[in-house]
Amino acid sequence: MCVAVIVEADSGISLRDMEIMYEENPHGIAYALPPDASGRSPGIAWRRNLTPEAAHAALVLAPKPALFHVRWATQGSRRPGLMHPFPLGQGAWTHDVEGVSPSVLIHNGTWRNWDDYLSPAEARRLDASDTQIAAWVAGYWPAILDEVGWANATLAIAADGVTPEVTARGDTWETHRDGNRYSNLAWLPRPAAKVRAGGVGGVGWVSWQAARARDAWREPRAGESYDQWRDRVYPAESAEGRAARIASPPAPTKAERRAAKRARRRARIAQRAAAGRSIFARARAAGRAAGEDLDLYAAGDPWDVEAGEAGEATEAGEADRDVERALVEYDSDLAAVSEDHAVVEAYLRGRAIAGGWDS
């Protein structure tokens, strides 16, 4: 779902958090910034269709408070003109990707009563979103924003013409550990689920597209309030559990780091062993076709990692050492022959001619 942020921390939002939110909500990044101390900006400056890097740099340097939004399009198309924030009033209909306005709106959630103010046919003609309609109506009747759930926030210039004011509505705002207020924290990463896939060991990781399809049930349903959504998606999650999810993940233990290192090493060994098997299988095939045995590794296949893991070695440590020794021998022999597969084939062809093979 969308994420709306009231940026109050001097450091802004971390680039990593922005990237995670954008991966989950890839339909647009935008922000709204208050005037700086120079007074050169006459109002709230907003920009749409940004990269995480550009938004991060701007929010670090900008005065606070500011607004930030990443969009998941549920109402309207995915064009940049429908990215939040929206200027209040007639300016909500602008197609510009940047501008300056007296006040702007960001929103996380779905407003169900927008068709009380604009007919569905007209909304289709204008390619309008529910938040865009809300911003248009709020320019003339600000109280309408109290009905726009789940969470929305406006940034405007106070009566003194200088001080920026944020008004947050809705009961879903949560303060993250970075000091900013978020309309929801569902974007925070959780451990990825492993799936059977191609690759070394038959284990892969789900892509964000597959994860979104898998987690479609977590999206808000029509007419569902925030409390109903949270009770449905996180039925057993207490306040303590939610706080633990928000907190930084614990650092891996020494044993976990060693296990990860061993897994990476065995993956490299298996990949290199596969390359070795491919080369020497062609050599053996040429020898068998000629009715002779090629003397390279005539004693057996040193690249049979699976057989070693199945029981040739009594201990995993011995299997690792055997494979590493085989790799050293393979590197030595291959370097003596060639560093290039094409030259290896030329070498095999020369052996075939010298040995009387039928090539």
N, C-alpha and C positions, 0 to 999 in steps of 0.2 A: 504494500500500500504506500501512498505518498508519505513523505516525512516533512513536516514543517518545523522550523527551528527558530527560536528567539535567541540570537547570538548576543550574549552578555559578557562572556569571558574575553579578556584582552587578547588572548592568543587565538581567538576565533575557534574554528573547528579543525581538527587534525585532518591532514590530507588522506590518511588511511581511512578514517571514518567516512569522509566524503566519497571515496572510491567504493567502499562497501555499500553505502546508501545508493549510489548511482548504479551499481551492478544490480541491485534489487529493484530499482526504479529507473529504468533507462530512457524515459521519455522526456527528460529535460531537467537542467539545473538553472536556477536563477537566484538573484539576491536583491535586496533593497538596502540602501545605505543612507544614513542621516547626513545632513550637511557637515562639512569639516569646520574647523575653527576659523578658517579664512573667510567663511561666509560667501564663497564664490558660488555655491550651489543654492538656488532659491527654494529648494524643497527636497523631497526624498528622491534620490537617484536610484533607478532600478535597471537591471540588465537581465536578459534571458539568453538561453541557448549557449551556455558556457561549458567549458571543460572543468573537471575537478581542480586541476592545477590553477586555472585562472580565478575560479571562485575562492580557492584557498588563499591565494596571494592577496586578493582584494579584501577579504574579511580580516586578515591579519593586520593590515595597515589601516583599516577603516575605523572611524569612531564608533562607539557602541552606545545604545543597542542597535542591532541590525537584524534583518530577517533573511532567512535562507530556506530554499524549498527544492526538493527533488520530486519529480512527478511520475506517477503511474496512472496512465490515462484510463479512466473509467467512464467519463462523460466527455463527449467531444472527441475530435481527432487528435493526432499527435503533432500538429504543426506548432512552431515556436510561439505563435501568437496566443496559444492557450496555456503557456507556462505561467505559473504564479511567480511573482506577485502581479495583481491587477490594480491599476489606479481606480479609486472610487469615483462613481458618477459616470458621465458620458465617456470619460477616458478609458473605461474598461473595454471598449470596443476597438481600441487601437490594434493594429497589426505590427507595430514597431517592436523591435527586440531590445530597445533601450529608450529611456526617457526620464523626465523629472516631473513629479506630481506632488501635490500637497499631502496626499495620504494614499496608502496602498494596503492591499489585503492578501494574506496567504491562508490556505485552508487545507486541512487533512480530514477527509471523510466525504460523505455524499449528502447533498441537500435534496430531499425528496420533494419539496413543495415549490420548486422553481417554476413549474408550469402554471402556478397561480399568477405569475407576472409576465410570462411570455409563452405564447402558444407553441406546442411541439413542432408545428409546421414552420413557424418563424425561426425557432431554434435550429432546426435542420438547415434552413436556408442560410442562416448566419454562421453555421458550424459553431454554435455556442456551447460552453460548458456550464455546469451548475454554479461553479465558483465565479465565473465571469458574470453571470446573471446576478448573483448575490452582490458582487462589487458594484454593478450598475445600480441596483436598487438601493444599496447602502449609501450611495452618494446623496440620495434624497431622503432616505429614511434609515438612519444608522441602527435603530433598534432591531432591524430585521436580522442583524448578525447574531443576536441572541438565539435565533431559531436555527442557525446554520451549524449543524453538528458535523463531526465530533469536536474538532478543535479548530479555531481560527484566531488570527492575530492581525491587528492593524498597526502600522507605523505612521505617525503623523507629526507635524510640527505644532508645538504648543502655541498658546495665544501670544506668547512673547516673541514669536517669529523665529526663535533660535533653538529652543530645547526640543529634542525628539521625545515622543511619548509612545510607548507600546501598550496596547490594550489586548490582553489575551482572554479569550472566551472558550468555554468548554471545560470539562473535568478530566481530560486525559493528559494534560501537560505533566511531564516528569522531568526533574532536574538530573542530568547525566553527571558522571564524575568529572567532565571537563568544565562544569559550571554553567552550561547552557541548558535551556529548557527545550525539550523535544515533545512533539505531539504524540509520538509513540516510540518505543524502543524495540519493536519487533525486528528491526534490521540488524540488531547486534548478532555477530556470528556465533554459531553453535558448531560442535564437532560434526564434520561431514560424514555421511553414511557411506560405507564401502559397498561396491557392487561388483558382481562378476563381469569382467570385461576382458578385452584383449590386452596384450602387453605382458611383461615379465611376471610370472607367477599367477596370471589370470586375474589380477586385482587392479581396479582402476578407481577413479574418483568421479562422482557425478558432476556434470557441468552445471552452471547456474541455470541454463534453460531447463535441464532435466529436473533440477531441484525445484524450480518454480512450478513445473507441471505436477511434480510429486506433492508439493505443498499448496496446491490450489485451494484445498479445503480451508486454509488459514485466511483466505481473503474474506472481507466483510460481506455479509449477505444483505439482500434488500430489506430495508427497514430495521436492521439490527443495530442496537445501541452499542456503545463502547463496552459497557459492563457485560452485556450479553455476549459480545464477541470474545472478551477476555475469559469469561467463564467457560465458553465452549472450547476455545483453543488451548487454554491453560487451566484445566479444571482442578488440578491438584497443586497448583502453584501458590504458595503462601507468600506473604510479604517478605519473609526471610529468603525464600527461594528466588523471588524476583530481584531482591537486592544482590544475591549471589550472582545472578545472571548478568546484572549490570556491572559488577565489579570486574576488575582485570582477571583474566584466566591465570591460574598458578603456573609458575615456571616448571618445565619438565624436570623430573628427577634425574639423577646420574644414570640410573639403570635404564630409564626411558631414552636418554640421549644415546647410551651405548647400543640399545636395541635398534634405534633408528639408524645409527651409523652402520651396524652390521647389515641391516636390510638394504641400505644404499649400496654397500660394497658387494653384496651377493647379487644385486640387480645388475651392477656393472659387469661382474664376472659372467653372469648368464648371457648378457648381450654380446660380450666379446667371444664367449664360447660358441655362440650361435654362428658368428662370423667364421670362426675357425672350422667348425663342422662343415660349413658350406664349401670352403675351399678344398678341404681334404676329401670330402665326399666326391667331388668332381675328379680328383686324382685317382681315387680308388675305382670309380666307375670307368675311367679310361684304362686302368690296368686290367679290370675284369673283362672289358670288351676285347682286350688283346690276349686274354687267356693267361696273363701274368699278374703277380702281386707287386704293387708298388711298395718299396721298402720304407716309405715314410710312415712312422708310427704303426708298423706292421703288428706290433704286439697288441694293439687294441685302440679304441677311440678314447683319447684323453679328455674329450669334450662332453662325455656323457654325464652331465651334471645331475640329471634326474636319477640315473642309475646309482650314482654315488649317494644321493640323498635317500634313495629307497632302501639301502642296506649294505652297499659295498664297504662303507666306512662305519665303524661301530659307534663313533662319536661325531657330533656335528663339527667340533673343532678340527678333527682329523680330515673331515671332508673339505672344510674350508682350506686347510693347508695343502691338500692334494690338488685342489682346483687351482690354487695360486701357483704351485710348482708347475702344473701343466701350462698355465698361462706364460710363465717365464720361459719354458721350453718353446712354446709356440712363438713368442716374440723373437726369441733368438733364431730359430729356424727360418721364420718368415723374413727377418732382416737379412739373413744370408741369401735368401732367394730373391726377395724383392719387397718394396714397400707399396707396390701397386698390383691390383688384381690382374691387370692386363699382362704385366711381366710374368706373374705366376703362371698364367695360361701359356705364355711363350716358353717358359721353362718346362712345363709339362709336355708341350708339343715337342721340344727338343729331346726330352727323355723318351718320348714315344718313338721318335725316329731312331735315336741311338739304340734303343732296346728292341727295334724291329716290330714295334706295335703297329697295328693297322689303324692309322689315324683317319 
